[in-house]
């Protein structure tokens, strides 16, 4: 398994509106399609106005297929249209767990 980490840097003052919109309009469809939410967080110390969420995938093919299905979803498209004006920047990382990591590393 590996982790897809996404960091959304929001326009100042938009953390609460972003989280409320996500909970009401985006969360259910994203969980239904992507499946394995590792966590959903917001920052309080360090860089502010950031939302960080992590998703687990079995393979890059699994990630590609699920992300494509999400992007094609009319539900997700409607949510994204409302969400985009709140966002300043999006960063994405693929994290591979070390073999001794509690979530397990099975890479070679």
Backbone atoms as SQL, in Angstrom:
CREATE TABLE atoms (id INTEGER PRIMARY KEY, chain TEXT, resi INTEGER, resn TEXT, atom TEXT, x REAL, y REAL, z REAL);
INSERT INTO atoms VALUES
  (1, 'A', 1, 'UNK', 'N', 0.846, -1.182, 0.000),
  (2, 'A', 1, 'UNK', 'CA', 0.000, 0.000, 0.000),
  (3, 'A', 1, 'UNK', 'C', 0.887, 1.240, 0.000),
  (4, 'A', 2, 'UNK', 'N', 0.373, 2.307, -0.597),
  (5, 'A', 2, 'UNK', 'CA', 1.027, 3.598, -0.491),
  (6, 'A', 2, 'UNK', 'C', -0.041, 4.657, -0.239),
  (7, 'A', 3, 'UNK', 'N', 0.421, 5.844, 0.129),
  (8, 'A', 3, 'UNK', 'CA', -0.473, 6.932, 0.526),
  (9, 'A', 3, 'UNK', 'C', -0.376, 8.072, -0.482),
  (10, 'A', 4, 'UNK', 'N', -1.525, 8.567, -0.893),
  (11, 'A', 4, 'UNK', 'CA', -1.634, 9.773, -1.708),
  (12, 'A', 4, 'UNK', 'C', -1.953, 10.904, -0.738),
  (13, 'A', 5, 'UNK', 'N', -0.994, 11.812, -0.536),
  (14, 'A', 5, 'UNK', 'CA', -1.187, 12.957, 0.361),
  (15, 'A', 5, 'UNK', 'C', -1.491, 14.186, -0.470),
  (16, 'A', 6, 'UNK', 'N', -2.567, 14.876, -0.107),
  (17, 'A', 6, 'UNK', 'CA', -2.958, 16.101, -0.803),
  (18, 'A', 6, 'UNK', 'C', -3.003, 17.246, 0.204),
  (19, 'A', 7, 'UNK', 'N', -2.372, 18.349, -0.168),
  (20, 'A', 7, 'UNK', 'CA', -2.349, 19.538, 0.683),
  (21, 'A', 7, 'UNK', 'C', -3.007, 20.672, -0.088),
  (22, 'A', 8, 'UNK', 'N', -4.107, 21.149, 0.443),
  (23, 'A', 8, 'UNK', 'CA', -4.816, 22.280, -0.146),
  (24, 'A', 8, 'UNK', 'C', -4.470, 23.518, 0.678),
  (25, 'A', 9, 'UNK', 'N', -3.839, 24.498, 0.060),
  (26, 'A', 9, 'UNK', 'CA', -3.619, 25.786, 0.704),
  (27, 'A', 9, 'UNK', 'C', -4.781, 26.673, 0.270),
  (28, 'A', 10, 'UNK', 'N', -5.528, 27.123, 1.255),
  (29, 'A', 10, 'UNK', 'CA', -6.758, 27.868, 0.986),
  (30, 'A', 10, 'UNK', 'C', -6.512, 29.365, 1.059),
  (31, 'A', 11, 'UNK', 'N', -7.374, 30.108, 0.426),
  (32, 'A', 11, 'UNK', 'CA', -7.358, 31.551, 0.578),
  (33, 'A', 11, 'UNK', 'C', -7.681, 31.857, 2.040),
  (34, 'A', 12, 'UNK', 'N', -7.076, 32.906, 2.561),
  (35, 'A', 12, 'UNK', 'CA', -7.193, 33.236, 3.986),
  (36, 'A', 12, 'UNK', 'C', -8.649, 33.239, 4.460),
  (37, 'A', 13, 'UNK', 'N', -8.885, 32.558, 5.582),
  (38, 'A', 13, 'UNK', 'CA', -10.207, 32.541, 6.192),
  (39, 'A', 13, 'UNK', 'C', -11.165, 31.497, 5.650),
  (40, 'A', 14, 'UNK', 'N', -10.695, 30.585, 4.813),
  (41, 'A', 14, 'UNK', 'CA', -11.604, 29.641, 4.172),
  (42, 'A', 14, 'UNK', 'C', -11.556, 28.212, 4.711),
  (43, 'A', 15, 'UNK', 'N', -10.857, 27.977, 5.810),
  (44, 'A', 15, 'UNK', 'CA', -10.789, 26.601, 6.331),
  (45, 'A', 15, 'UNK', 'C', -12.176, 26.111, 6.749),
  (46, 'A', 16, 'UNK', 'N', -12.874, 26.874, 7.561),
  (47, 'A', 16, 'UNK', 'CA', -14.204, 26.419, 8.017),
  (48, 'A', 16, 'UNK', 'C', -15.187, 26.262, 6.855),
  (49, 'A', 17, 'UNK', 'N', -15.287, 27.241, 5.938),
  (50, 'A', 17, 'UNK', 'CA', -16.185, 27.042, 4.799),
  (51, 'A', 17, 'UNK', 'C', -15.792, 25.835, 3.933),
  (52, 'A', 18, 'UNK', 'N', -14.482, 25.613, 3.739),
  (53, 'A', 18, 'UNK', 'CA', -14.016, 24.479, 2.949),
  (54, 'A', 18, 'UNK', 'C', -14.439, 23.167, 3.600),
  (55, 'A', 19, 'UNK', 'N', -14.181, 23.043, 4.908),
  (56, 'A', 19, 'UNK', 'CA', -14.528, 21.803, 5.609),
  (57, 'A', 19, 'UNK', 'C', -16.039, 21.572, 5.634),
  (58, 'A', 20, 'UNK', 'N', -16.803, 22.629, 5.824),
  (59, 'A', 20, 'UNK', 'CA', -18.265, 22.489, 5.833),
  (60, 'A', 20, 'UNK', 'C', -18.781, 22.053, 4.462),
  (61, 'A', 21, 'UNK', 'N', -18.262, 22.654, 3.407),
  (62, 'A', 21, 'UNK', 'CA', -18.660, 22.277, 2.051),
  (63, 'A', 21, 'UNK', 'C', -18.260, 20.839, 1.762),
  (64, 'A', 22, 'UNK', 'N', -17.049, 20.451, 2.137),
  (65, 'A', 22, 'UNK', 'CA', -16.587, 19.081, 1.892),
  (66, 'A', 22, 'UNK', 'C', -17.479, 18.077, 2.628),
  (67, 'A', 23, 'UNK', 'N', -17.759, 18.351, 3.887),
  (68, 'A', 23, 'UNK', 'CA', -18.585, 17.425, 4.668),
  (69, 'A', 23, 'UNK', 'C', -19.982, 17.285, 4.063),
  (70, 'A', 24, 'UNK', 'N', -20.548, 18.387, 3.588),
  (71, 'A', 24, 'UNK', 'CA', -21.906, 18.369, 3.044),
  (72, 'A', 24, 'UNK', 'C', -21.987, 17.841, 1.616),
  (73, 'A', 25, 'UNK', 'N', -20.977, 18.129, 0.777),
  (74, 'A', 25, 'UNK', 'CA', -21.106, 17.870, -0.659),
  (75, 'A', 25, 'UNK', 'C', -20.066, 16.916, -1.253),
  (76, 'A', 26, 'UNK', 'N', -18.874, 16.826, -0.655),
  (77, 'A', 26, 'UNK', 'CA', -17.800, 16.070, -1.285),
  (78, 'A', 26, 'UNK', 'C', -17.407, 14.778, -0.607),
  (79, 'A', 27, 'UNK', 'N', -17.543, 14.719, 0.695),
  (80, 'A', 27, 'UNK', 'CA', -17.026, 13.597, 1.481),
  (81, 'A', 27, 'UNK', 'C', -17.610, 12.256, 1.066),
  (82, 'A', 28, 'UNK', 'N', -18.901, 12.163, 0.996),
  (83, 'A', 28, 'UNK', 'CA', -19.534, 10.863, 0.726),
  (84, 'A', 28, 'UNK', 'C', -19.143, 10.296, -0.630),
  (85, 'A', 29, 'UNK', 'N', -19.139, 11.121, -1.667),
  (86, 'A', 29, 'UNK', 'CA', -18.779, 10.623, -2.998),
  (87, 'A', 29, 'UNK', 'C', -17.299, 10.257, -3.049),
  (88, 'A', 30, 'UNK', 'N', -16.463, 11.037, -2.397),
  (89, 'A', 30, 'UNK', 'CA', -15.038, 10.734, -2.421),
  (90, 'A', 30, 'UNK', 'C', -14.737, 9.431, -1.677),
  (91, 'A', 31, 'UNK', 'N', -15.334, 9.246, -0.524),
  (92, 'A', 31, 'UNK', 'CA', -15.127, 7.998, 0.221),
  (93, 'A', 31, 'UNK', 'C', -15.693, 6.811, -0.556),
  (94, 'A', 32, 'UNK', 'N', -16.849, 6.985, -1.157),
  (95, 'A', 32, 'UNK', 'CA', -17.466, 5.890, -1.909),
  (96, 'A', 32, 'UNK', 'C', -16.574, 5.435, -3.073),
  (97, 'A', 33, 'UNK', 'N', -15.929, 6.381, -3.754),
  (98, 'A', 33, 'UNK', 'CA', -15.141, 6.035, -4.933),
  (99, 'A', 33, 'UNK', 'C', -13.685, 5.729, -4.583),
  (100, 'A', 34, 'UNK', 'N', -13.057, 6.545, -3.751),
  (101, 'A', 34, 'UNK', 'CA', -11.643, 6.318, -3.438),
  (102, 'A', 34, 'UNK', 'C', -11.449, 5.234, -2.383),
  (103, 'A', 35, 'UNK', 'N', -12.377, 5.119, -1.470),
  (104, 'A', 35, 'UNK', 'CA', -12.375, 4.009, -0.535),
  (105, 'A', 35, 'UNK', 'C', -11.609, 4.177, 0.746),
  (106, 'A', 36, 'UNK', 'N', -10.309, 4.284, 0.707),
  (107, 'A', 36, 'UNK', 'CA', -9.505, 4.162, 1.918),
  (108, 'A', 36, 'UNK', 'C', -8.973, 5.516, 2.389),
  (109, 'A', 37, 'UNK', 'N', -9.832, 6.289, 3.076),
  (110, 'A', 37, 'UNK', 'CA', -9.370, 7.554, 3.646),
  (111, 'A', 37, 'UNK', 'C', -8.526, 7.241, 4.882),
  (112, 'A', 38, 'UNK', 'N', -7.267, 7.686, 4.854),
  (113, 'A', 38, 'UNK', 'CA', -6.374, 7.505, 5.996),
  (114, 'A', 38, 'UNK', 'C', -6.641, 8.589, 7.037),
  (115, 'A', 39, 'UNK', 'N', -6.892, 9.807, 6.579),
  (116, 'A', 39, 'UNK', 'CA', -7.169, 10.902, 7.497),
  (117, 'A', 39, 'UNK', 'C', -7.445, 12.192, 6.757),
  (118, 'A', 40, 'UNK', 'N', -8.075, 13.122, 7.460),
  (119, 'A', 40, 'UNK', 'CA', -8.431, 14.432, 6.921),
  (120, 'A', 40, 'UNK', 'C', -8.142, 15.440, 8.019),
  (121, 'A', 41, 'UNK', 'N', -7.277, 16.425, 7.769),
  (122, 'A', 41, 'UNK', 'CA', -6.756, 17.307, 8.803),
  (123, 'A', 41, 'UNK', 'C', -6.746, 18.759, 8.326),
  (124, 'A', 42, 'UNK', 'N', -6.600, 19.681, 9.285),
  (125, 'A', 42, 'UNK', 'CA', -6.304, 21.070, 8.947),
  (126, 'A', 42, 'UNK', 'C', -5.215, 21.560, 9.879),
  (127, 'A', 43, 'UNK', 'N', -4.470, 22.559, 9.433),
  (128, 'A', 43, 'UNK', 'CA', -3.322, 23.022, 10.198),
  (129, 'A', 43, 'UNK', 'C', -3.728, 24.065, 11.242),
  (130, 'A', 44, 'UNK', 'N', -2.966, 24.078, 12.343),
  (131, 'A', 44, 'UNK', 'CA', -3.173, 25.044, 13.412),
  (132, 'A', 44, 'UNK', 'C', -1.859, 25.750, 13.766),
  (133, 'A', 45, 'UNK', 'N', -0.745, 25.076, 13.528),
  (134, 'A', 45, 'UNK', 'CA', 0.593, 25.638, 13.759),
  (135, 'A', 45, 'UNK', 'C', 1.399, 25.365, 12.502),
  (136, 'A', 46, 'UNK', 'N', 2.282, 26.288, 12.150),
  (137, 'A', 46, 'UNK', 'CA', 3.063, 26.159, 10.917),
  (138, 'A', 46, 'UNK', 'C', 2.322, 26.870, 9.801),
  (139, 'A', 47, 'UNK', 'N', 2.449, 26.385, 8.570),
  (140, 'A', 47, 'UNK', 'CA', 1.697, 27.014, 7.481),
  (141, 'A', 47, 'UNK', 'C', 0.193, 26.924, 7.752),
  (142, 'A', 48, 'UNK', 'N', -0.469, 28.058, 7.789),
  (143, 'A', 48, 'UNK', 'CA', -1.898, 28.090, 8.112),
  (144, 'A', 48, 'UNK', 'C', -2.735, 28.023, 6.845),
  (145, 'A', 49, 'UNK', 'N', -4.034, 27.878, 7.053),
  (146, 'A', 49, 'UNK', 'CA', -5.000, 27.810, 5.953),
  (147, 'A', 49, 'UNK', 'C', -4.739, 26.615, 5.047),
  (148, 'A', 50, 'UNK', 'N', -4.342, 25.496, 5.653),
  (149, 'A', 50, 'UNK', 'CA', -4.107, 24.284, 4.875),
  (150, 'A', 50, 'UNK', 'C', -5.011, 23.151, 5.359),
  (151, 'A', 51, 'UNK', 'N', -5.471, 22.372, 4.403),
  (152, 'A', 51, 'UNK', 'CA', -6.205, 21.137, 4.656),
  (153, 'A', 51, 'UNK', 'C', -5.369, 20.022, 4.036),
  (154, 'A', 52, 'UNK', 'N', -5.129, 18.969, 4.820),
  (155, 'A', 52, 'UNK', 'CA', -4.324, 17.841, 4.370),
  (156, 'A', 52, 'UNK', 'C', -5.180, 16.593, 4.460),
  (157, 'A', 53, 'UNK', 'N', -5.230, 15.832, 3.381),
  (158, 'A', 53, 'UNK', 'CA', -5.932, 14.558, 3.455),
  (159, 'A', 53, 'UNK', 'C', -5.108, 13.486, 2.776),
  (160, 'A', 54, 'UNK', 'N', -5.278, 12.249, 3.254),
  (161, 'A', 54, 'UNK', 'CA', -4.482, 11.124, 2.790),
  (162, 'A', 54, 'UNK', 'C', -5.388, 9.950, 2.453),
  (163, 'A', 55, 'UNK', 'N', -5.035, 9.295, 1.338),
  (164, 'A', 55, 'UNK', 'CA', -5.807, 8.161, 0.837),
  (165, 'A', 55, 'UNK', 'C', -4.868, 7.000, 0.564),
  (166, 'A', 56, 'UNK', 'N', -5.265, 5.799, 0.945),
  (167, 'A', 56, 'UNK', 'CA', -4.450, 4.621, 0.706),
  (168, 'A', 56, 'UNK', 'C', -4.885, 3.885, -0.549),
  (169, 'A', 57, 'UNK', 'N', -3.896, 3.394, -1.300),
  (170, 'A', 57, 'UNK', 'CA', -4.147, 2.636, -2.531),
  (171, 'A', 57, 'UNK', 'C', -3.269, 1.398, -2.560),
  (172, 'A', 58, 'UNK', 'N', -3.758, 0.362, -3.211),
  (173, 'A', 58, 'UNK', 'CA', -2.999, -0.876, -3.359),
  (174, 'A', 58, 'UNK', 'C', -1.918, -0.762, -4.419),
  (175, 'A', 59, 'UNK', 'N', -2.158, 0.063, -5.446),
  (176, 'A', 59, 'UNK', 'CA', -1.208, 0.196, -6.555),
  (177, 'A', 59, 'UNK', 'C', -1.467, 1.527, -7.261),
  (178, 'A', 60, 'UNK', 'N', -0.546, 1.905, -8.125),
  (179, 'A', 60, 'UNK', 'CA', -0.751, 3.115, -8.918),
  (180, 'A', 60, 'UNK', 'C', -1.913, 2.926, -9.887),
  (181, 'A', 61, 'UNK', 'N', -2.086, 1.707, -10.399),
  (182, 'A', 61, 'UNK', 'CA', -3.225, 1.433, -11.275),
  (183, 'A', 61, 'UNK', 'C', -4.542, 1.624, -10.530),
  (184, 'A', 62, 'UNK', 'N', -4.595, 1.150, -9.281),
  (185, 'A', 62, 'UNK', 'CA', -5.778, 1.317, -8.435),
  (186, 'A', 62, 'UNK', 'C', -6.060, 2.804, -8.239),
  (187, 'A', 63, 'UNK', 'N', -5.008, 3.571, -7.927),
  (188, 'A', 63, 'UNK', 'CA', -5.163, 5.013, -7.734),
  (189, 'A', 63, 'UNK', 'C', -5.658, 5.674, -9.014),
  (190, 'A', 64, 'UNK', 'N', -5.034, 5.368, -10.144),
  (191, 'A', 64, 'UNK', 'CA', -5.413, 5.990, -11.410),
  (192, 'A', 64, 'UNK', 'C', -6.886, 5.706, -11.741),
  (193, 'A', 65, 'UNK', 'N', -7.298, 4.467, -11.588),
  (194, 'A', 65, 'UNK', 'CA', -8.673, 4.072, -11.909),
  (195, 'A', 65, 'UNK', 'C', -9.666, 4.804, -11.005),
  (196, 'A', 66, 'UNK', 'N', -9.404, 4.809, -9.710),
  (197, 'A', 66, 'UNK', 'CA', -10.323, 5.449, -8.761),
  (198, 'A', 66, 'UNK', 'C', -10.369, 6.968, -8.954),
  (199, 'A', 67, 'UNK', 'N', -9.218, 7.592, -9.184),
  (200, 'A', 67, 'UNK', 'CA', -9.186, 9.044, -9.390),
  (201, 'A', 67, 'UNK', 'C', -9.923, 9.414, -10.684),
  (202, 'A', 68, 'UNK', 'N', -9.765, 8.609, -11.724),
  (203, 'A', 68, 'UNK', 'CA', -10.479, 8.876, -12.984),
  (204, 'A', 68, 'UNK', 'C', -11.986, 8.761, -12.773),
  (205, 'A', 69, 'UNK', 'N', -12.414, 7.749, -12.027),
  (206, 'A', 69, 'UNK', 'CA', -13.844, 7.585, -11.741),
  (207, 'A', 69, 'UNK', 'C', -14.368, 8.771, -10.941),
  (208, 'A', 70, 'UNK', 'N', -13.582, 9.240, -9.979),
  (209, 'A', 70, 'UNK', 'CA', -13.995, 10.398, -9.180),
  (210, 'A', 70, 'UNK', 'C', -14.145, 11.635, -10.068),
  (211, 'A', 71, 'UNK', 'N', -13.160, 11.887, -10.920),
  (212, 'A', 71, 'UNK', 'CA', -13.206, 13.067, -11.785),
  (213, 'A', 71, 'UNK', 'C', -14.379, 13.024, -12.752),
  (214, 'A', 72, 'UNK', 'N', -14.809, 11.831, -13.138),
  (215, 'A', 72, 'UNK', 'CA', -15.942, 11.679, -14.059),
  (216, 'A', 72, 'UNK', 'C', -17.302, 11.768, -13.367),
  (217, 'A', 73, 'UNK', 'N', -17.316, 11.734, -12.051),
  (218, 'A', 73, 'UNK', 'CA', -18.568, 11.720, -11.297),
  (219, 'A', 73, 'UNK', 'C', -19.254, 13.096, -11.335),
  (220, 'A', 74, 'UNK', 'N', -20.503, 13.169, -11.784),
  (221, 'A', 74, 'UNK', 'CA', -21.231, 14.447, -11.763),
  (222, 'A', 74, 'UNK', 'C', -21.345, 15.029, -10.351),
  (223, 'A', 75, 'UNK', 'N', -21.474, 14.165, -9.352),
  (224, 'A', 75, 'UNK', 'CA', -21.526, 14.622, -7.955),
  (225, 'A', 75, 'UNK', 'C', -20.240, 15.352, -7.591),
  (226, 'A', 76, 'UNK', 'N', -19.093, 14.741, -7.941),
  (227, 'A', 76, 'UNK', 'CA', -17.798, 15.335, -7.619),
  (228, 'A', 76, 'UNK', 'C', -17.587, 16.620, -8.412),
  (229, 'A', 77, 'UNK', 'N', -17.987, 16.633, -9.664),
  (230, 'A', 77, 'UNK', 'CA', -17.832, 17.830, -10.494),
  (231, 'A', 77, 'UNK', 'C', -18.623, 19.001, -9.910),
  (232, 'A', 78, 'UNK', 'N', -19.821, 18.735, -9.413),
  (233, 'A', 78, 'UNK', 'CA', -20.639, 19.789, -8.808),
  (234, 'A', 78, 'UNK', 'C', -19.977, 20.321, -7.538),
  (235, 'A', 79, 'UNK', 'N', -19.428, 19.412, -6.729),
  (236, 'A', 79, 'UNK', 'CA', -18.713, 19.825, -5.512),
  (237, 'A', 79, 'UNK', 'C', -17.474, 20.646, -5.880),
  (238, 'A', 80, 'UNK', 'N', -16.667, 20.145, -6.819),
  (239, 'A', 80, 'UNK', 'CA', -15.414, 20.799, -7.185),
  (240, 'A', 80, 'UNK', 'C', -15.649, 22.217, -7.703),
  (241, 'A', 81, 'UNK', 'N', -16.731, 22.418, -8.415),
  (242, 'A', 81, 'UNK', 'CA', -17.057, 23.754, -8.928),
  (243, 'A', 81, 'UNK', 'C', -17.246, 24.753, -7.778),
  (244, 'A', 82, 'UNK', 'N', -17.820, 24.295, -6.674),
  (245, 'A', 82, 'UNK', 'CA', -18.027, 25.159, -5.501),
  (246, 'A', 82, 'UNK', 'C', -16.746, 25.313, -4.680),
  (247, 'A', 83, 'UNK', 'N', -15.919, 24.265, -4.676),
  (248, 'A', 83, 'UNK', 'CA', -14.724, 24.235, -3.845),
  (249, 'A', 83, 'UNK', 'C', -13.578, 25.066, -4.425),
  (250, 'A', 84, 'UNK', 'N', -13.410, 25.037, -5.730),
  (251, 'A', 84, 'UNK', 'CA', -12.244, 25.670, -6.363),
  (252, 'A', 84, 'UNK', 'C', -12.030, 27.142, -5.985),
  (253, 'A', 85, 'UNK', 'N', -13.065, 27.971, -5.881),
  (254, 'A', 85, 'UNK', 'CA', -12.817, 29.370, -5.517),
  (255, 'A', 85, 'UNK', 'C', -12.221, 29.564, -4.123),
  (256, 'A', 86, 'UNK', 'N', -12.294, 28.561, -3.261),
  (257, 'A', 86, 'UNK', 'CA', -11.741, 28.661, -1.912),
  (258, 'A', 86, 'UNK', 'C', -10.247, 28.357, -1.876),
  (259, 'A', 87, 'UNK', 'N', -9.718, 27.747, -2.935),
  (260, 'A', 87, 'UNK', 'CA', -8.364, 27.184, -2.942),
  (261, 'A', 87, 'UNK', 'C', -7.376, 28.109, -3.645),
  (262, 'A', 88, 'UNK', 'N', -6.200, 28.236, -3.027),
  (263, 'A', 88, 'UNK', 'CA', -5.095, 29.000, -3.623),
  (264, 'A', 88, 'UNK', 'C', -4.116, 28.080, -4.343),
  (265, 'A', 89, 'UNK', 'N', -3.832, 26.903, -3.758),
  (266, 'A', 89, 'UNK', 'CA', -2.794, 26.016, -4.304),
  (267, 'A', 89, 'UNK', 'C', -3.052, 24.586, -3.841),
  (268, 'A', 90, 'UNK', 'N', -2.733, 23.604, -4.697),
  (269, 'A', 90, 'UNK', 'CA', -2.857, 22.190, -4.340),
  (270, 'A', 90, 'UNK', 'C', -1.509, 21.521, -4.578),
  (271, 'A', 91, 'UNK', 'N', -1.085, 20.747, -3.583),
  (272, 'A', 91, 'UNK', 'CA', 0.150, 19.971, -3.689),
  (273, 'A', 91, 'UNK', 'C', -0.201, 18.508, -3.475),
  (274, 'A', 92, 'UNK', 'N', 0.456, 17.632, -4.201),
  (275, 'A', 92, 'UNK', 'CA', 0.170, 16.206, -4.125),
  (276, 'A', 92, 'UNK', 'C', 1.477, 15.442, -3.971),
  (277, 'A', 93, 'UNK', 'N', 1.490, 14.456, -3.067),
  (278, 'A', 93, 'UNK', 'CA', 2.671, 13.614, -2.859),
  (279, 'A', 93, 'UNK', 'C', 2.226, 12.161, -2.785),
  (280, 'A', 94, 'UNK', 'N', 3.089, 11.276, -3.267),
  (281, 'A', 94, 'UNK', 'CA', 2.890, 9.846, -3.070),
  (282, 'A', 94, 'UNK', 'C', 3.876, 9.419, -1.989),
  (283, 'A', 95, 'UNK', 'N', 3.357, 8.861, -0.901),
  (284, 'A', 95, 'UNK', 'CA', 4.173, 8.428, 0.232),
  (285, 'A', 95, 'UNK', 'C', 4.197, 6.908, 0.274),
  (286, 'A', 96, 'UNK', 'N', 5.386, 6.336, 0.341),
  (287, 'A', 96, 'UNK', 'CA', 5.545, 4.888, 0.396),
  (288, 'A', 96, 'UNK', 'C', 5.982, 4.527, 1.810),
  (289, 'A', 97, 'UNK', 'N', 5.211, 3.686, 2.510),
  (290, 'A', 97, 'UNK', 'CA', 5.571, 3.360, 3.892),
  (291, 'A', 97, 'UNK', 'C', 6.824, 2.490, 3.966),
  (292, 'A', 98, 'UNK', 'N', 7.658, 2.780, 4.948),
  (293, 'A', 98, 'UNK', 'CA', 8.809, 1.927, 5.228),
  (294, 'A', 98, 'UNK', 'C', 8.310, 0.564, 5.690),
  (295, 'A', 99, 'UNK', 'N', 9.135, -0.454, 5.527),
  (296, 'A', 99, 'UNK', 'CA', 8.724, -1.809, 5.899),
  (297, 'A', 99, 'UNK', 'C', 8.287, -1.917, 7.361),
  (298, 'A', 100, 'UNK', 'N', 8.853, -1.081, 8.236),
  (299, 'A', 100, 'UNK', 'CA', 8.521, -1.133, 9.664),
  (300, 'A', 100, 'UNK', 'C', 7.380, -0.197, 10.055),
  (301, 'A', 101, 'UNK', 'N', 6.787, 0.494, 9.091),
  (302, 'A', 101, 'UNK', 'CA', 5.690, 1.414, 9.364),
  (303, 'A', 101, 'UNK', 'C', 4.472, 0.666, 9.890),
  (304, 'A', 102, 'UNK', 'N', 3.732, 1.261, 10.843),
  (305, 'A', 102, 'UNK', 'CA', 2.522, 0.587, 11.354),
  (306, 'A', 102, 'UNK', 'C', 1.496, 0.246, 10.279),
  (307, 'A', 103, 'UNK', 'N', 1.426, 1.023, 9.185),
  (308, 'A', 103, 'UNK', 'CA', 0.468, 0.675, 8.136),
  (309, 'A', 103, 'UNK', 'C', 1.056, -0.326, 7.159),
  (310, 'A', 104, 'UNK', 'N', 2.320, -0.649, 7.325),
  (311, 'A', 104, 'UNK', 'CA', 2.932, -1.715, 6.535),
  (312, 'A', 104, 'UNK', 'C', 3.539, -1.252, 5.237),
  (313, 'A', 105, 'UNK', 'N', 4.710, -1.728, 4.991),
  (314, 'A', 105, 'UNK', 'CA', 5.398, -1.471, 3.733),
  (315, 'A', 105, 'UNK', 'C', 5.641, -2.788, 3.043),
  (316, 'A', 106, 'UNK', 'N', 5.209, -2.894, 1.816),
  (317, 'A', 106, 'UNK', 'CA', 5.383, -4.157, 1.097),
  (318, 'A', 106, 'UNK', 'C', 6.095, -3.928, -0.230),
  (319, 'A', 107, 'UNK', 'N', 6.767, -2.800, -0.349),
  (320, 'A', 107, 'UNK', 'CA', 7.481, -2.523, -1.595),
  (321, 'A', 107, 'UNK', 'C', 8.843, -3.211, -1.581),
  (322, 'A', 108, 'UNK', 'N', 9.467, -3.276, -2.725),
  (323, 'A', 108, 'UNK', 'CA', 10.810, -3.875, -2.800),
  (324, 'A', 108, 'UNK', 'C', 11.838, -2.830, -3.127);
